[in-house]
Amino acid sequence: MKHEIREEQGALVVAFNGDIDLQSSPEARQVLLEAVGKNMPILVDLSGVGYIDSSGVASLVESFQTARKGAQNLVLVSVSDGAKRVLQLARLDKVFTICDSLDDGIAAVG
């Protein structure tokens, strides 16, 4: 798994590429929590994630909860079909705000 962090229109975009699984989820968790620590709206781009397991989902949930405690927005954008299926199975598609594109995500947090 690789990641990229960039700022776009006042939001922090965290883009993951590759599988987020038991091996890579600790790194994903650290990246997400550091992003939350910057006190900006966060867009998590999952377009490059083919597979995410329960440990990866747990990293997303922990980051989401931490962001909410700090009154921050954390939105998932461009979620791949594989990741979307896992989120739907866990019914987390009802918890997270999921936007089809980065522009929609920026509008949602702005």
ABEGO torsion letter per residue (X at the ends): XBBBBBBBGGBBBBBBBEBBBAAAAAAAAAAAAAAAAAGBBBBBBAAABABBBAAAAAAAAAAAAAAAAAGBBBBBBGBBAAAAAAAAAAGAAAABBBBABAAAAAAAAX
